[in-house]
Amino acid sequence: MIVVATEDFEVYHGVVNELRDRGVQFTTVEPDDDLPDATSVVITGPEKSAGQDHTDAEVVVADPEHPRRAVEAAMALLREAGGRLIVGVDPGRNPGIAVLSGEMVISAFHVPLDDAVETVRREVGDADDPVVRIGDGARLAGARIVDGLDEVRVELVDETGTTPYLGTGARGMGDVLAAVNIARLEGEPIESREIEPTDGELQVIKNRSRERSAENRAIDEALARQVATGELTLDEALDEHGDR
């Protein structure tokens, strides 16, 4: 776990905002307070922190003007300490992405499909032998992600039963929690996934294009097929459709 322990106002708010933006689990303490037993990395400011004297945890000193660098350094240390880096992906229009170091969830994301590959690439970074596990549902979305990750080991996971029941107040968390469960399941190694879109899948894309179009016009089947296979984004297909 990452602990933020600093009296520096700029460091505190910069680091905390960066951690929240990444969905990283962390806690904060006063510099002179005892650190939690689960502390792996302490982020502190230029002032001397209690974490530097009373723990075996790694310490990262943050520059107030560059909080992101401190968070990235802390994440790298956390990954090294926790074991193999595993990324779980629940594919869909807005995939859930969970990053685990060993058994600990260190960051989570819910992003548009067009941003999923870049998000995963950024998180695996220079990790030693990471693995990305992608659920086998949402075939077209999953295929786009698989085909965009040719530089890392990818496994296709049977995602049956990975989406948990969501109680009151947990709406919107299902995709991320499913990604956590997918990350914890071993899958079959896969290098690419060629999917022939069905008529129903193409119709869904056409319907989405009509919703997005200022003229309430759907793209044609040829463009819908290019969107389905990842050759074009929906916005690119709409632009091309408008030029015809």
N, C-alpha and C positions, 0 to 999 in steps of 0.2 A: 504494500500500500504506500501511496505517496502522501507525505505530510508537509504542509506549508507552515513554516514557523518563522515569522518575521515581524518586526515593528515598522518596517518601511512601507508606507502607504502605497506608493507607486508599485513596488514589487508585489505586494499582496494582491492588489486589484488586477494587475497585469497577468500574474501567474494564475490566479483563480479564474479569471475570464477565459484564459487559454485552455485550462483544464476542463472547464464546463463546456466550452465549444467542442472539445474533442470527446466529450462523454466519459471522461476518465474518473474512476473512483478515487476520492481523496478525502482528507480531513485537514482541519486547521487547529493549531494550538498556539498558545503564547510562547515566545522564545524560551522562557524559563520553566515552562511546564514539562512534566515527564512525557515522553513519547509513547504512543500506543505500542503494545507488544508486536503487532503485525507490521510495524514500520519497516519498509525496505529502502526508501529514498526520502531524504529531507531536502526541501527547497527552502533556502533562507536568503536574506538580503545581505548587503555588505556588512551589516553588524554581526557580531559573534553570536551564534545561536547555541542553545543548550544541546541541540542535536549533534554539534561538533565534538562535544566532550563526553556525552553520556550514552552513546549508542554505537553499535557496530554497523548501523545503516550507512549507505552512501550519502554524501552531502553534495548538493549542487548550490552554488552561490549565484543568484540571479542578478543580472544587470537590469536596473530599473527601466532602461530604454529598450531592452531586448528580452522581454519575458518569454517569448516563444522559444528562443534558444535554450533557456533553462528548462522549459517543459520538454523539449525534444531530447535534451541530455538526460533528464530524469526518466523519460520513457525508455530510452535505450538501456539505461542501467536496470530498469525494472524487468525488461525483457531478458537481459542476460541472467538476472538472478532467478527468474521464475521458471525457466525451462524453454522448451520449444515454443515458438510463436505459431499460433493457429488462428486463422481467420475463418469465421463461419459466415456464410451468405445465404439469406433467404430471398431468392430472386422474385422479381415482380416489377410493377411499374415504379415502385419506390422501395428498392431492396433494403432489408435490414442487414446490417453488417456488425459483427461482434468480433473483437480482437482479444484473444486469450493468451496469457503467458503462463504455461502450465495449466493450473485449474483456475487461475484468477482472471476475471474479466477486467481488462485495463482500459478499453475504450469501446464505444458503440456509436453507430451512425444509422440514420434513416435518410437516404438521399434519393434524388431522381435517378432513374436507370442510366441516363447519360453520364452521370458522375460516379457510378459505382466502380468501374475499373480503375480510374485515377485514385479514388479513395483507398482501394485495396493496395494498389502499388505504393502509395505514400506510407501506408501503415507497415507493410512488410519491409520497406526500405532496405537496409543492409543487414537484416536479420540473418542469422545462421540457419540455413535449412528450414525456412518457414513452409507451411502447407496451408492451402486455401481449400476449404470444404464447402461445396455449393449444393444446395438442395435440388432434387430432381424435378420439382414442380415448376410451374411457369416456364415451360420449355423454351420459348423464344427468348425470353429475358435471360434465362440461365445460359443459353447457348452464346448469346452476345458476350456475357461476362467471361465464360470459359475461353472463348476465342480471343479475348483481349488480354489474357494472362499467360502468354506463351513463355514467360521468363521465370515462372515459379511452378512448383508442384501443385497440381489441382486434383482434387478428388470429388467425384459425384456421389452424393449421399442420398439414401432413401429417407425423405423427409416426413414419412408417415408418422403422425403423432407428435411432431416437434412443436406445433403451435399450442401453447397452453391456454387454459381457461383464463379469461381476464375478468377480474372483479371490478367493483366500482372504482372509478378514478384511474383505471389502468388503460383506458382507451388509447390506441395508437402505439402501444408497446409490444403488440403481438409479433410483429415482424422482427423486432430486435431480439426478443426473448426466443423466438424460433431460431434465429441465427446463432444464439448461444448454444442451444441444444444441438444444432447441426454441427457446430464446431467440435462437439464432444463425441461425435459418432464417426467411426472410420468408414471411408467410402472406397470406391474403385477409382484408381488413377485414370485420368482422362486428359488427352492433349487437345482435342477439338470435339465439337458436338454439332453435327450437321442436322438441321431440322427442316423438314419440308412443311411450311405452314399450312394448316387446314383452312377450308373455306370459312369456318367459324372464326378462326384467329384473324384472318384477313379482314373479315367484316368488323371485328372489334376495332382494328386499327382504322378502318374507314370511318367508323362512328366517332372515334376519338378525334380524327382530323376534322370532321364536320363540327364538332364542339369547339375546336380551336380556331376554325376558320372565321374570319370577319364576314365572309359572304355566305356562311352556312352551307358551304360546298364541301363534299367529301373528295378525297384524292381517289384516283383510279386504282385498279387492281395491281397494275405494274408497279406503281409507286408504293402501294401498301406492301407488296412483296419485298421491295428493297428495304423498307422500314423493318419488316419482320426479320430479315436476315442481317440487319445491322449495317447495311450499306449506306443508309441515310437515316438521319434523325427525323422525327415527325415534323419539326420546324423546317428542316431542309426540304422535305417532300412537299410541304405546303408552299414553300417559296417556288419550287420547280413547277408545281401544279399551277400557280398563279401566272407563271411566265408563258404557259402554253396557250 
